[in-house]
Amino acid sequence: MNGKRVLLIIGGGIAAYKVPQLIRLLRGQGVAVTPVLTRAGAQFTTAMTVSVLAGEAAHEGLFDISTEAEIGHIQLSRAADLVVVAPATADLMAKMAQGLADDLASTLLLATDKRVLIAPAMNVRMWDHPATRRNLAQLGADGVLTVGPDEGDMACGEYGPGRMAEPEAIVAAIREALEGEGPLKLLPEAQVPPQRLAGRHVIVTSGPTHEPIDPVRYIANRSSGAQGAAIAAALRDLGARVSFVTGPAQVPPPEGVTVIRVETARQMRDAVEAALPADAAVMAAAVADWHVTNATDRKMKKDGSDQPPALEMAENPDILAWLSGLAQHRPKLVVGFAAETDDVIAHATSKRLRKGCDWILANDVSPATGIMGGADNAVTLITAEGAEDWPRMSKPAVARILASRIAEALE
């Protein structure tokens, strides 16, 4: 991307707080940034901030005599290699879809002859509103590219899709738009997503398992279930019928999927078997390797001695290996996860061969990464063809890329 220029239009939304980091990341990769602030955008970040970070003056008004004497909005709209709108509010997208041009930002968007990439950001109800969906479909038909939005907590206190994609994911989408077809094929969610998985059945496992010790204690791990839930939602959006087998996760399951709730690894294995046959399976759950064989139905008490109670352990069923090795009803595509803390690629590559699955998504879950239980992920896709690093991005962005890849494989 070195030497390219991006015209960055900053809409009016709380997500504008992410724009300075986006500018830093672009400048760090040699991309020149020309910032344009809408009137509403200037309420959330300042012209001084974006100007200093971009290294050039921010543009705000359509009727600036110093620039419009030379028809500046035409020059701005065509001097860049790519136009990026972040955050792209519902209002801005409505103007784009209808071809309105009543301020500098909308005039630039109408006058440009370059590709346009938007990063939507709005309240979940606004995102789901039929008017917004119509506008998004029109933008997609017009060739506008999209990254996000992500799903999560919102400033208004609601939860759902509508959060602007993280700066790292936007940079990845910008790279793809500037360089053509790259290794990451981001699903343009602004279009009504093509139903590429219509008629397909996909099983997704998610969350931790809880292996009981007694009625009040159990063995578990730090998995939130966020990545599995995002994968199920992304597959659903491509038209798949999703069986979502989830342990006791912190993140609620998405709407529009069949939810099967379990607690233990053995229950999860039985639920996966009951959901077969399937075209694909994504084993995203963080399944406990062991269970307690001498678990009791009464709370263990201290007995006054210095010795803790002895827990007898046995290995849990290896769901990924079992599913990959089925002679009948094995899904055409089986995807596993490898959460590692050291030698990530080597361990994950070995795991793929040992388990017999088709793909492994490997990630580093060392405490310093903040990935286990966090909002972001950084994965490497390992297949028989080799390893492919994906940049750090939000878990919904990872899910959309994976869902698109699964659709390709099944096609």
Secondary structure by P-SEA (a helix, b strand, c coil): cccbbbbbbbcccccccaaaaaaaaaaaabbbbbbbbcaaaaacccaaaaaaaacbbbbcccccccccccaaaaaaaccccbbbbccccaaaaaaaaacccccaaaaaaaaccbbbbbbccccccccccaaaaaaaaaaaaaccccccccccccccccccccccccaaaaaaaaaaaaaccccccccccccccccccccbbbbbbbbbbbbbccccbbbbccccaaaaaaaaaaaaaaccccbbbbcccccccccccbbbbbccaaaaaaaaaaaccccbbbcccccccccccccccccccccccccccbbbbbbccaaaaaaaacccccccbbbbbbbcccaaaaaaaaaaaaaccccccccccccccccccccbbbbbbbcccbbbbbccccaaaaaaaaaaaaaaaac
